[in-house]
Amino acid sequence: MLFNTQQTLKQIVTLASKELERADLFFGHGTDNSWDEACWLVETLVQRSGIDQINAEMALEEVVLNELQKLLIRRTKEKIPLAYLLNEAWFAGLPFYVDDQVIIPRSPIAELIKNRFKPLIADEPKRILDLCCGSGCIGLASAFEFPGAKIVLADLSTEALTVAAINKEKHGLNSRCTLQQSDLFTDLKGPFDLIVSNPPYVGEAEYMTLPYEYKHEPTMALVSERNGLEIPVGILRQAADYLTEDGILILEVGNSWQALADLYPKAPFLWLEFENGGEGILSLSYKQLREYGF
């Protein structure tokens, strides 16, 4: 047993951090280093035990230490992302339930949401579509920023929609958010003032090079054919039909952004920049989509 009741919380976090560091793990599903992940793990378990006030010199009960040891072993041996082990991820300052039926929220779109999509949109959106919603984090976080908006959470995966339903209930948004199973736009009814999508965009070759932690996420939520572009291009070709005349599309394509730019060299993509890092997210207006002819 790595931990005991004589150790302080700070000592326990330090030991856990060293174990994570030695395990040659990938940190990119909620944290980017072993110390932050150890803090996240320990703090979550302490709070779930019913303790609200945490300090560095406090001791932990044996039941908490046993759970910590168990989860630490699974994290280091099986390389399961911590968000799955805790069934919780944070996005745009909000907690979301997650399991291995959805990818773990980590999109830079969170920064756009907290900035209320300024200056991309001028008026408050009345209808927002979170397309390929997964856990529903993008749409639900947007609902908090735009309290007058109705939100549609759409995904092809029924398992993902089950997770989104949990989060819709968790955040008390049942009256404003609708779930819809749909293969992209097939079963949706527009128009929307704002469409935000973080779809599958990883090419098969890139997928094979990803750290092992990504293999725990659903492949259908990550991989898109044609070097990652098939689904994003499908969205671009249909989005205008589901936008209002003043509507905006926000589309994440990650590392496939250069391939998309090469495919459509004259397209008026606005590639967004982020204070907290991230790339591969574009914005197009309804008018731009129509004028270009997607």
KEMI-94474 format. One record per residue (C-alpha): residue number from 1; chain; x, y, z. Coordinates in pm, whole numbers. Layout:
<nodes>
seq = NUM	mol = A	c1 = X	c2 = Y	c3 = Z
...
</nodes>
This chain:
<nodes>
seq = 1	mol = A	c1 = 0	c2 = 0	c3 = 0
seq = 2	mol = A	c1 = 152	c2 = 328	c3 = -115
seq = 3	mol = A	c1 = -55	c2 = 542	c3 = 121
seq = 4	mol = A	c1 = -134	c2 = 540	c3 = 492
seq = 5	mol = A	c1 = -337	c2 = 745	c3 = 740
seq = 6	mol = A	c1 = -23	c2 = 902	c3 = 890
seq = 7	mol = A	c1 = 56	c2 = 1092	c3 = 570
seq = 8	mol = A	c1 = -68	c2 = 1443	c3 = 502
seq = 9	mol = A	c1 = -275	c2 = 1528	c3 = 198
seq = 10	mol = A	c1 = 22	c2 = 1707	c3 = 45
seq = 11	mol = A	c1 = 242	c2 = 1400	c3 = 91
seq = 12	mol = A	c1 = -26	c2 = 1180	c3 = -63
seq = 13	mol = A	c1 = -63	c2 = 1406	c3 = -367
seq = 14	mol = A	c1 = 316	c2 = 1409	c3 = -409
seq = 15	mol = A	c1 = 335	c2 = 1028	c3 = -398
seq = 16	mol = A	c1 = 45	c2 = 994	c3 = -641
seq = 17	mol = A	c1 = 204	c2 = 1243	c3 = -877
seq = 18	mol = A	c1 = 532	c2 = 1050	c3 = -877
seq = 19	mol = A	c1 = 348	c2 = 726	c3 = -951
seq = 20	mol = A	c1 = 171	c2 = 888	c3 = -1245
seq = 21	mol = A	c1 = 494	c2 = 1037	c3 = -1373
seq = 22	mol = A	c1 = 676	c2 = 701	c3 = -1362
seq = 23	mol = A	c1 = 400	c2 = 527	c3 = -1557
seq = 24	mol = A	c1 = 473	c2 = 700	c3 = -1888
seq = 25	mol = A	c1 = 116	c2 = 823	c3 = -1925
seq = 26	mol = A	c1 = -36	c2 = 1077	c3 = -2160
seq = 27	mol = A	c1 = -191	c2 = 1380	c3 = -1994
seq = 28	mol = A	c1 = -440	c2 = 1549	c3 = -2221
seq = 29	mol = A	c1 = -789	c2 = 1454	c3 = -2105
seq = 30	mol = A	c1 = -842	c2 = 1719	c3 = -1842
seq = 31	mol = A	c1 = -487	c2 = 1801	c3 = -1730
seq = 32	mol = A	c1 = -147	c2 = 1828	c3 = -1895
seq = 33	mol = A	c1 = 81	c2 = 1707	c3 = -1615
seq = 34	mol = A	c1 = 103	c2 = 1448	c3 = -1338
seq = 35	mol = A	c1 = 80	c2 = 1695	c3 = -1048
seq = 36	mol = A	c1 = -247	c2 = 1847	c3 = -1162
seq = 37	mol = A	c1 = -389	c2 = 1502	c3 = -1228
seq = 38	mol = A	c1 = -289	c2 = 1383	c3 = -882
seq = 39	mol = A	c1 = -454	c2 = 1691	c3 = -729
seq = 40	mol = A	c1 = -770	c2 = 1628	c3 = -932
seq = 41	mol = A	c1 = -785	c2 = 1264	c3 = -828
seq = 42	mol = A	c1 = -721	c2 = 1318	c3 = -456
seq = 43	mol = A	c1 = -942	c2 = 1625	c3 = -422
seq = 44	mol = A	c1 = -1233	c2 = 1452	c3 = -596
seq = 45	mol = A	c1 = -1214	c2 = 1146	c3 = -373
seq = 46	mol = A	c1 = -1187	c2 = 1358	c3 = -59
seq = 47	mol = A	c1 = -1488	c2 = 1568	c3 = -154
seq = 48	mol = A	c1 = -1691	c2 = 1260	c3 = -242
seq = 49	mol = A	c1 = -1621	c2 = 1125	c3 = 105
seq = 50	mol = A	c1 = -1818	c2 = 1420	c3 = 243
seq = 51	mol = A	c1 = -1533	c2 = 1656	c3 = 333
seq = 52	mol = A	c1 = -1575	c2 = 2012	c3 = 205
seq = 53	mol = A	c1 = -1281	c2 = 2186	c3 = 370
seq = 54	mol = A	c1 = -948	c2 = 2061	c3 = 238
seq = 55	mol = A	c1 = -602	c2 = 2160	c3 = 358
seq = 56	mol = A	c1 = -252	c2 = 2039	c3 = 282
seq = 57	mol = A	c1 = -183	c2 = 1901	c3 = 631
seq = 58	mol = A	c1 = -499	c2 = 1700	c3 = 680
seq = 59	mol = A	c1 = -495	c2 = 1319	c3 = 704
seq = 60	mol = A	c1 = -723	c2 = 1098	c3 = 497
seq = 61	mol = A	c1 = -939	c2 = 810	c3 = 608
seq = 62	mol = A	c1 = -843	c2 = 457	c3 = 509
seq = 63	mol = A	c1 = -1151	c2 = 412	c3 = 290
seq = 64	mol = A	c1 = -1044	c2 = 712	c3 = 81
seq = 65	mol = A	c1 = -688	c2 = 585	c3 = 58
seq = 66	mol = A	c1 = -806	c2 = 242	c3 = -56
seq = 67	mol = A	c1 = -1013	c2 = 398	c3 = -335
seq = 68	mol = A	c1 = -721	c2 = 619	c3 = -431
seq = 69	mol = A	c1 = -488	c2 = 321	c3 = -451
seq = 70	mol = A	c1 = -738	c2 = 128	c3 = -665
seq = 71	mol = A	c1 = -791	c2 = 410	c3 = -913
seq = 72	mol = A	c1 = -422	c2 = 491	c3 = -931
seq = 73	mol = A	c1 = -346	c2 = 131	c3 = -1024
seq = 74	mol = A	c1 = -607	c2 = 135	c3 = -1301
seq = 75	mol = A	c1 = -480	c2 = 469	c3 = -1431
seq = 76	mol = A	c1 = -117	c2 = 356	c3 = -1445
seq = 77	mol = A	c1 = -163	c2 = -6	c3 = -1553
seq = 78	mol = A	c1 = -457	c2 = 21	c3 = -1792
seq = 79	mol = A	c1 = -393	c2 = 382	c3 = -1897
seq = 80	mol = A	c1 = -760	c2 = 469	c3 = -1863
seq = 81	mol = A	c1 = -810	c2 = 847	c3 = -1868
seq = 82	mol = A	c1 = -884	c2 = 977	c3 = -1519
seq = 83	mol = A	c1 = -1210	c2 = 1139	c3 = -1634
seq = 84	mol = A	c1 = -1350	c2 = 791	c3 = -1706
seq = 85	mol = A	c1 = -1232	c2 = 655	c3 = -1373
seq = 86	mol = A	c1 = -1403	c2 = 942	c3 = -1190
seq = 87	mol = A	c1 = -1697	c2 = 963	c3 = -1436
seq = 88	mol = A	c1 = -1645	c2 = 1337	c3 = -1442
seq = 89	mol = A	c1 = -1487	c2 = 1598	c3 = -1669
seq = 90	mol = A	c1 = -1486	c2 = 1976	c3 = -1653
seq = 91	mol = A	c1 = -1570	c2 = 2196	c3 = -1949
seq = 92	mol = A	c1 = -1624	c2 = 2572	c3 = -1957
seq = 93	mol = A	c1 = -1611	c2 = 2572	c3 = -1577
seq = 94	mol = A	c1 = -1888	c2 = 2312	c3 = -1544
seq = 95	mol = A	c1 = -1878	c2 = 1945	c3 = -1435
seq = 96	mol = A	c1 = -2010	c2 = 1681	c3 = -1673
seq = 97	mol = A	c1 = -2075	c2 = 1311	c3 = -1631
seq = 98	mol = A	c1 = -1868	c2 = 1106	c3 = -1878
seq = 99	mol = A	c1 = -1809	c2 = 740	c3 = -1948
seq = 100	mol = A	c1 = -1642	c2 = 552	c3 = -2231
seq = 101	mol = A	c1 = -1941	c2 = 602	c3 = -2462
seq = 102	mol = A	c1 = -1836	c2 = 963	c3 = -2525
seq = 103	mol = A	c1 = -1507	c2 = 1141	c3 = -2583
seq = 104	mol = A	c1 = -1377	c2 = 1340	c3 = -2288
seq = 105	mol = A	c1 = -1453	c2 = 1714	c3 = -2319
seq = 106	mol = A	c1 = -1138	c2 = 1912	c3 = -2397
seq = 107	mol = A	c1 = -1227	c2 = 2138	c3 = -2691
seq = 108	mol = A	c1 = -1101	c2 = 2498	c3 = -2715
seq = 109	mol = A	c1 = -1462	c2 = 2580	c3 = -2800
seq = 110	mol = A	c1 = -1505	c2 = 2620	c3 = -2423
seq = 111	mol = A	c1 = -1319	c2 = 2951	c3 = -2452
seq = 112	mol = A	c1 = -1558	c2 = 3068	c3 = -2724
seq = 113	mol = A	c1 = -1855	c2 = 2980	c3 = -2507
seq = 114	mol = A	c1 = -1721	c2 = 3169	c3 = -2205
seq = 115	mol = A	c1 = -1665	c2 = 3470	c3 = -2435
seq = 116	mol = A	c1 = -2023	c2 = 3429	c3 = -2563
seq = 117	mol = A	c1 = -1888	c2 = 3377	c3 = -2917
seq = 118	mol = A	c1 = -1791	c2 = 3744	c3 = -2944
seq = 119	mol = A	c1 = -1736	c2 = 3906	c3 = -3189
seq = 120	mol = A	c1 = -1861	c2 = 3628	c3 = -3417
seq = 121	mol = A	c1 = -2225	c2 = 3679	c3 = -3325
seq = 122	mol = A	c1 = -2394	c2 = 4013	c3 = -3264
seq = 123	mol = A	c1 = -2734	c2 = 3906	c3 = -3132
seq = 124	mol = A	c1 = -2837	c2 = 3653	c3 = -2871
seq = 125	mol = A	c1 = -2904	c2 = 3321	c3 = -3047
seq = 126	mol = A	c1 = -3254	c2 = 3184	c3 = -3001
seq = 127	mol = A	c1 = -3181	c2 = 2832	c3 = -3126
seq = 128	mol = A	c1 = -2844	c2 = 2657	c3 = -3088
seq = 129	mol = A	c1 = -2749	c2 = 2319	c3 = -3233
seq = 130	mol = A	c1 = -2474	c2 = 2110	c3 = -3077
seq = 131	mol = A	c1 = -2407	c2 = 1868	c3 = -3363
seq = 132	mol = A	c1 = -2220	c2 = 1545	c3 = -3280
seq = 133	mol = A	c1 = -2285	c2 = 1643	c3 = -2921
seq = 134	mol = A	c1 = -2132	c2 = 1348	c3 = -2735
seq = 135	mol = A	c1 = -2170	c2 = 1432	c3 = -2365
seq = 136	mol = A	c1 = -2364	c2 = 1746	c3 = -2456
seq = 137	mol = A	c1 = -2103	c2 = 1971	c3 = -2296
seq = 138	mol = A	c1 = -2091	c2 = 2230	c3 = -2576
seq = 139	mol = A	c1 = -2466	c2 = 2277	c3 = -2601
seq = 140	mol = A	c1 = -2529	c2 = 2266	c3 = -2228
seq = 141	mol = A	c1 = -2248	c2 = 2511	c3 = -2149
seq = 142	mol = A	c1 = -2389	c2 = 2740	c3 = -2419
seq = 143	mol = A	c1 = -2729	c2 = 2720	c3 = -2251
seq = 144	mol = A	c1 = -2583	c2 = 2882	c3 = -1940
seq = 145	mol = A	c1 = -2432	c2 = 3168	c3 = -2140
seq = 146	mol = A	c1 = -2753	c2 = 3226	c3 = -2338
seq = 147	mol = A	c1 = -3040	c2 = 3172	c3 = -2092
seq = 148	mol = A	c1 = -3300	c2 = 3264	c3 = -2353
seq = 149	mol = A	c1 = -3188	c2 = 3007	c3 = -2607
seq = 150	mol = A	c1 = -3333	c2 = 2668	c3 = -2691
seq = 151	mol = A	c1 = -3071	c2 = 2398	c3 = -2740
seq = 152	mol = A	c1 = -3075	c2 = 2086	c3 = -2956
seq = 153	mol = A	c1 = -2823	c2 = 1814	c3 = -2872
seq = 154	mol = A	c1 = -2783	c2 = 1582	c3 = -3170
seq = 155	mol = A	c1 = -2574	c2 = 1269	c3 = -3216
seq = 156	mol = A	c1 = -2585	c2 = 947	c3 = -3416
seq = 157	mol = A	c1 = -2489	c2 = 743	c3 = -3110
seq = 158	mol = A	c1 = -2776	c2 = 646	c3 = -2878
seq = 159	mol = A	c1 = -2518	c2 = 571	c3 = -2609
seq = 160	mol = A	c1 = -2383	c2 = 926	c3 = -2635
seq = 161	mol = A	c1 = -2735	c2 = 1067	c3 = -2612
seq = 162	mol = A	c1 = -2786	c2 = 866	c3 = -2292
seq = 163	mol = A	c1 = -2485	c2 = 1045	c3 = -2143
seq = 164	mol = A	c1 = -2610	c2 = 1381	c3 = -2274
seq = 165	mol = A	c1 = -2945	c2 = 1312	c3 = -2108
seq = 166	mol = A	c1 = -2771	c2 = 1257	c3 = -1775
seq = 167	mol = A	c1 = -2594	c2 = 1591	c3 = -1810
seq = 168	mol = A	c1 = -2910	c2 = 1769	c3 = -1919
seq = 169	mol = A	c1 = -3077	c2 = 1648	c3 = -1600
seq = 170	mol = A	c1 = -2768	c2 = 1718	c3 = -1390
seq = 171	mol = A	c1 = -2769	c2 = 2085	c3 = -1488
seq = 172	mol = A	c1 = -3145	c2 = 2134	c3 = -1471
seq = 173	mol = A	c1 = -3182	c2 = 2209	c3 = -1842
seq = 174	mol = A	c1 = -3457	c2 = 1966	c3 = -1938
seq = 175	mol = A	c1 = -3701	c2 = 2241	c3 = -2032
seq = 176	mol = A	c1 = -3461	c2 = 2416	c3 = -2271
seq = 177	mol = A	c1 = -3263	c2 = 2131	c3 = -2423
seq = 178	mol = A	c1 = -3386	c2 = 1865	c3 = -2664
seq = 179	mol = A	c1 = -3210	c2 = 1541	c3 = -2754
seq = 180	mol = A	c1 = -3224	c2 = 1416	c3 = -3112
seq = 181	mol = A	c1 = -3066	c2 = 1109	c3 = -3267
seq = 182	mol = A	c1 = -2954	c2 = 1207	c3 = -3615
seq = 183	mol = A	c1 = -2694	c2 = 1117	c3 = -3875
seq = 184	mol = A	c1 = -2560	c2 = 1472	c3 = -3904
seq = 185	mol = A	c1 = -2859	c2 = 1683	c3 = -4019
seq = 186	mol = A	c1 = -3080	c2 = 1398	c3 = -4144
seq = 187	mol = A	c1 = -3347	c2 = 1414	c3 = -3871
seq = 188	mol = A	c1 = -3308	c2 = 1777	c3 = -3767
seq = 189	mol = A	c1 = -3536	c2 = 2072	c3 = -3826
seq = 190	mol = A	c1 = -3381	c2 = 2416	c3 = -3866
seq = 191	mol = A	c1 = -3316	c2 = 2691	c3 = -3879
seq = 192	mol = A	c1 = -3061	c2 = 2759	c3 = -3605
seq = 193	mol = A	c1 = -2893	c2 = 3086	c3 = -3522
seq = 194	mol = A	c1 = -2579	c2 = 2904	c3 = -3413
seq = 195	mol = A	c1 = -2448	c2 = 2560	c3 = -3506
seq = 196	mol = A	c1 = -2148	c2 = 2437	c3 = -3310
seq = 197	mol = A	c1 = -1989	c2 = 2105	c3 = -3393
seq = 198	mol = A	c1 = -1693	c2 = 1906	c3 = -3269
seq = 199	mol = A	c1 = -1737	c2 = 1603	c3 = -3498
seq = 200	mol = A	c1 = -1509	c2 = 1307	c3 = -3567
seq = 201	mol = A	c1 = -1215	c2 = 1448	c3 = -3765
seq = 202	mol = A	c1 = -918	c2 = 1219	c3 = -3699
seq = 203	mol = A	c1 = -785	c2 = 1030	c3 = -4000
seq = 204	mol = A	c1 = -715	c2 = 660	c3 = -3967
seq = 205	mol = A	c1 = -340	c2 = 707	c3 = -4006
seq = 206	mol = A	c1 = -333	c2 = 977	c3 = -3736
seq = 207	mol = A	c1 = -549	c2 = 763	c3 = -3508
seq = 208	mol = A	c1 = -290	c2 = 485	c3 = -3511
seq = 209	mol = A	c1 = -28	c2 = 727	c3 = -3377
seq = 210	mol = A	c1 = -234	c2 = 858	c3 = -3085
seq = 211	mol = A	c1 = -138	c2 = 776	c3 = -2724
seq = 212	mol = A	c1 = -299	c2 = 467	c3 = -2577
seq = 213	mol = A	c1 = -539	c2 = 671	c3 = -2365
seq = 214	mol = A	c1 = -732	c2 = 764	c3 = -2680
seq = 215	mol = A	c1 = -805	c2 = 396	c3 = -2748
seq = 216	mol = A	c1 = -1043	c2 = 401	c3 = -2450
seq = 217	mol = A	c1 = -1259	c2 = 660	c3 = -2626
seq = 218	mol = A	c1 = -1526	c2 = 553	c3 = -2879
seq = 219	mol = A	c1 = -1367	c2 = 524	c3 = -3222
seq = 220	mol = A	c1 = -1679	c2 = 650	c3 = -3398
seq = 221	mol = A	c1 = -1650	c2 = 977	c3 = -3206
seq = 222	mol = A	c1 = -1292	c2 = 1031	c3 = -3320
seq = 223	mol = A	c1 = -1229	c2 = 881	c3 = -3664
seq = 224	mol = A	c1 = -1357	c2 = 1012	c3 = -3995
seq = 225	mol = A	c1 = -1271	c2 = 866	c3 = -4335
seq = 226	mol = A	c1 = -1093	c2 = 1054	c3 = -4617
seq = 227	mol = A	c1 = -807	c2 = 1150	c3 = -4386
seq = 228	mol = A	c1 = -1047	c2 = 1286	c3 = -4130
seq = 229	mol = A	c1 = -1244	c2 = 1510	c3 = -4366
seq = 230	mol = A	c1 = -1552	c2 = 1310	c3 = -4467
seq = 231	mol = A	c1 = -1773	c2 = 1414	c3 = -4175
seq = 232	mol = A	c1 = -1652	c2 = 1778	c3 = -4153
seq = 233	mol = A	c1 = -1706	c2 = 1822	c3 = -4528
seq = 234	mol = A	c1 = -2052	c2 = 1670	c3 = -4492
seq = 235	mol = A	c1 = -2133	c2 = 1931	c3 = -4231
seq = 236	mol = A	c1 = -2001	c2 = 2215	c3 = -4446
seq = 237	mol = A	c1 = -2213	c2 = 2104	c3 = -4741
seq = 238	mol = A	c1 = -2537	c2 = 2096	c3 = -4541
seq = 239	mol = A	c1 = -2498	c2 = 2360	c3 = -4271
seq = 240	mol = A	c1 = -2642	c2 = 2655	c3 = -4468
seq = 241	mol = A	c1 = -2971	c2 = 2471	c3 = -4510
seq = 242	mol = A	c1 = -3009	c2 = 2467	c3 = -4132
seq = 243	mol = A	c1 = -2892	c2 = 2821	c3 = -4047
seq = 244	mol = A	c1 = -3083	c2 = 3145	c3 = -4028
seq = 245	mol = A	c1 = -2971	c2 = 3417	c3 = -4269
seq = 246	mol = A	c1 = -2766	c2 = 3572	c3 = -3988
seq = 247	mol = A	c1 = -2653	c2 = 3236	c3 = -3859
seq = 248	mol = A	c1 = -2301	c2 = 3115	c3 = -3784
seq = 249	mol = A	c1 = -2132	c2 = 2775	c3 = -3806
seq = 250	mol = A	c1 = -1848	c2 = 2690	c3 = -3567
seq = 251	mol = A	c1 = -1670	c2 = 2372	c3 = -3675
seq = 252	mol = A	c1 = -1374	c2 = 2198	c3 = -3512
seq = 253	mol = A	c1 = -1143	c2 = 1994	c3 = -3736
seq = 254	mol = A	c1 = -832	c2 = 1978	c3 = -3517
seq = 255	mol = A	c1 = -513	c2 = 1863	c3 = -3687
seq = 256	mol = A	c1 = -706	c2 = 1813	c3 = -4012
seq = 257	mol = A	c1 = -734	c2 = 2190	c3 = -4059
seq = 258	mol = A	c1 = -449	c2 = 2210	c3 = -4310
seq = 259	mol = A	c1 = -593	c2 = 1926	c3 = -4519
seq = 260	mol = A	c1 = -930	c2 = 2104	c3 = -4522
seq = 261	mol = A	c1 = -769	c2 = 2434	c3 = -4618
seq = 262	mol = A	c1 = -583	c2 = 2260	c3 = -4900
seq = 263	mol = A	c1 = -905	c2 = 2095	c3 = -5020
seq = 264	mol = A	c1 = -1085	c2 = 2430	c3 = -5034
seq = 265	mol = A	c1 = -807	c2 = 2686	c3 = -5093
seq = 266	mol = A	c1 = -1047	c2 = 2968	c3 = -5178
seq = 267	mol = A	c1 = -1299	c2 = 2905	c3 = -4901
seq = 268	mol = A	c1 = -1342	c2 = 3201	c3 = -4663
seq = 269	mol = A	c1 = -1256	c2 = 3003	c3 = -4351
seq = 270	mol = A	c1 = -1197	c2 = 3218	c3 = -4044
seq = 271	mol = A	c1 = -950	c2 = 3016	c3 = -3836
seq = 272	mol = A	c1 = -996	c2 = 3115	c3 = -3473
seq = 273	mol = A	c1 = -718	c2 = 3183	c3 = -3224
seq = 274	mol = A	c1 = -735	c2 = 3102	c3 = -2853
seq = 275	mol = A	c1 = -569	c2 = 3256	c3 = -2550
seq = 276	mol = A	c1 = -550	c2 = 2916	c3 = -2379
seq = 277	mol = A	c1 = -418	c2 = 2726	c3 = -2680
seq = 278	mol = A	c1 = -579	c2 = 2513	c3 = -2945
seq = 279	mol = A	c1 = -625	c2 = 2525	c3 = -3319
seq = 280	mol = A	c1 = -829	c2 = 2385	c3 = -3602
seq = 281	mol = A	c1 = -1160	c2 = 2562	c3 = -3533
seq = 282	mol = A	c1 = -1324	c2 = 2762	c3 = -3808
seq = 283	mol = A	c1 = -1615	c2 = 3000	c3 = -3837
seq = 284	mol = A	c1 = -1836	c2 = 3056	c3 = -4140
seq = 285	mol = A	c1 = -2151	c2 = 3262	c3 = -4171
seq = 286	mol = A	c1 = -2462	c2 = 3155	c3 = -4358
seq = 287	mol = A	c1 = -2380	c2 = 3409	c3 = -4627
seq = 288	mol = A	c1 = -2025	c2 = 3278	c3 = -4666
seq = 289	mol = A	c1 = -2147	c2 = 2921	c3 = -4694
seq = 290	mol = A	c1 = -2394	c2 = 3020	c3 = -4964
seq = 291	mol = A	c1 = -2158	c2 = 3245	c3 = -5155
seq = 292	mol = A	c1 = -1883	c2 = 2983	c3 = -5165
seq = 293	mol = A	c1 = -2132	c2 = 2717	c3 = -5269
seq = 294	mol = A	c1 = -2080	c2 = 2449	c3 = -5009
</nodes>
